[in-house]
Amino acid sequence: MNETPPKPFRSGFVSILGRPNAGKSTLLNALVGQKISIVADKPQTTRTAIQGVMNTPGAQVVFIDTPGIHRSDSSINKRMMDAVRASLDERDLFIYVVDATHQHFTVQDERALGMLRPDRPPVILAVNKTDALKSRAELLPILDEYRKRYTFAEYIPMSALKGEGVQRLSEEVIKRLPEGPEYFPPDHITDQPARFLAAELIREKILLTTEQEVPHSVSIIIDKWEESPRFIKIYATIYVERDGQKAIIIGARGSALKRTGTEARKEMEALFDARIYLDLHVKVEHDWREKAAFLNTIDWRTMAQRDE
């Protein structure tokens, strides 16, 4: 009796690219099945490359979420674009995410699409946020526009927020990956250190409650991390660039800061499966986005070294 040979194990590295606010981080979380990348309706929410691993029977996919492709006009923006460019190298596949609600193809879209080249690995076009369209007919001009400008391996309408099309995208990714090993243990989800994840959750809560220039001017440093059998104590400083921004973050009688801490703590307890004591302070660091030493401090690789 002939036995059916086992299917080959497939694995590889897949970068998720696109313009700001296309929904790349929401898509990463949906693919991995766990929140590892913060989400907010603000440009440049993601500031560095975030790794997320999807383990399924017969395959392991290492996704890399990247900052939105944009013009770099400050030191931090240049670092963000450096992260995007680095994510183009040594990849097996790309997912290019576009926002279905943006009906007009712009110069910025053309520049972003220009980062894709025919000599690189295949690219799947994920047309995201289709749940926000009035009808499926609105998809047709978007698909036609992108078909004219690049030869994609597949075109997938989807809603990362609702989970629609995510399974199909996963299947299309896996079937295009080469045979390969398990690069990480089955329980590995991300390479981001706990300090970085905690800092990002704090930043997310601020992004969701502030407007104008404040979101871009906020950065978080975890000053101290103490673990015990009962709980984790986290001491963090929220840095802004102006005194007025500090007042907004703190709020009347500390109300805004208290709300930020409460919401961040609840998510941390779910993420780390532990009771959390969170101590927040706010400081002004003028023009921190242009200071290389400060940018090095908030880099997740620096935080990883502190956790070792």
HELIX and SHEET records of a PDB file:
HELIX    1   1 LYS A   24  VAL A   32  1                                   9    
HELIX    2   2 SER A   75  ALA A   86  1                                  12    
HELIX    3   3 VAL A  107  LEU A  113  1                                   7    
HELIX    4   4 THR A  130  ALA A  132  5                                   3    
HELIX    5   5 ARG A  136  GLU A  138  5                                   3    
HELIX    6   6 LEU A  139  ARG A  149  1                                  11    
HELIX    7   7 VAL A  166  LYS A  175  1                                  10    
HELIX    8   8 ALA A  194  THR A  209  1                                  16    
HELIX    9   9 PRO A  215  SER A  217  5                                   3    
HELIX   10  10 ASP A  243  ILE A  250  1                                   8    
HELIX   11  11 ALA A  252  GLY A  254  5                                   3    
HELIX   12  12 SER A  255  PHE A  272  1                                  18    
HELIX   13  13 TRP A  288  GLU A  290  5                                   3    
HELIX   14  14 ALA A  292  THR A  297  1                                   6    
HELIX   15  15 TRP A  300  ASP A  307  1                                   8    
SHEET    1   A 6 ILE A  50  THR A  56  0                                        
SHEET    2   A 6 ALA A  59  ASP A  65 -1                                        
SHEET    3   A 6 ARG A  10  GLY A  18  1                                        
SHEET    4   A 6 LEU A  93  ASP A  99  1                                        
SHEET    5   A 6 VAL A 123  ASN A 128  1                                        
SHEET    6   A 6 GLU A 154  PRO A 157  1                                        
SHEET    1   B 3 SER A 219  GLU A 227  0                                        
SHEET    2   B 3 PHE A 231  VAL A 240 -1                                        
SHEET    3   B 3 ARG A 275  VAL A 284  1                                        
END                                                                             
